[in-house]
Amino acid sequence: MSATPSRLAWIGMAAALAAASWAAGTAHAQVRLRGPATHPATFIGIAAAPGSRIAVFSARDGRRLKFLTTPQPGGGVSQLALSANGRTVAFQRALGTCAADISTIPAAGGKERALIPLTGRTLPGDPSYSADGRYLLYSTSRCLAPFRPLVHLRNLRTGHELCKSAAGFAIPARAVFVNGNKQLAYVTSDSRLVVRQVPSFTMVTHPAPPR
């Protein structure tokens, strides 16, 4: 019996989540593998050092090879996302109480820069790159109630924000773009596949496949 498209999508997402979960257990953080899929040479994660810092680890023995970020006043880093070409890491940088931005740094090492700056008390987070590297999906919310969560889609080549939707949902850190950036897919905690249209963010939910 052939697999249905929704089942194939779920299988692909489940495989990606399994790989990320394995690496997360080593680095104590969400990570993205780099190098050949069967024998990744390194992965990027958050080091359990004084003050959280992004680091490159060996996928063979878990050794920390180098730090990518330096400690800064105001807090640490979280919510990592590696670009499709593996060259850039986007992440949330805490800037103090009720303050954060989305910053980037080259995966090979280099200068950190703010991509989505803090605006008043509106906190950006949950960055996610499209497969072709053209777009960044991220969320914002107010620091204090009412939180008013919004989902944003930005063209990284032009810097223009293509849409901003009061979708009323948080973007899972492991959501991925599919079908030519026209949809966003992720697996829920109860193993259902959720597919949202971009930019409307309307939702279709597929049940978990039978075991």
Secondary structure, 3 states (H helix, E strand, C coil): CCCCHHHHHHHHHHHHHHHHHHHHHHHCCCCEEECCCCCCCEEEEEECCCCCEEEEEECCCCCEEEECCCCECCECEEEEEECCCCCEEEEEEEEECCEEEEEEEECCCCCCEEEECCECCEEEEEEEECCCCCEEEEEEEECCCCCCCEEEEEECCCCCEEEEECCCCCCCCCCEEECCCCEEEEECCCCCEEEEECCCCCEEEECCCCC
